[in-house]
Amino acid sequence: MPMLEVIRASEEPLTKEQKLAFVQDAIEIFRDVLDTPNGRLRLFFSNIEWEDSIVGLLEDDDTDN
């Protein structure tokens, strides 16, 4: 069973509509590329705070100098 985990660092989490659009595209891609049957793809979203990412930390550090 394929599993896709999406980890995103952002100041704002994805909206439900954005997640749904991503899910619909992912289902189609996994079906086309891996012949994954409907209902077999497991997809999870995680959002981390921007300042918890390396880019966010480095940007914060640049503004301090």
Secondary structure, DSSP 4 states (H G I P E B T S, - for coil): --EEEEEEEESSPPPHHHHHHHHHHHHHHHHHHH-PPTT--EEEEEEEEGGGSHHHHHHHHHHH-
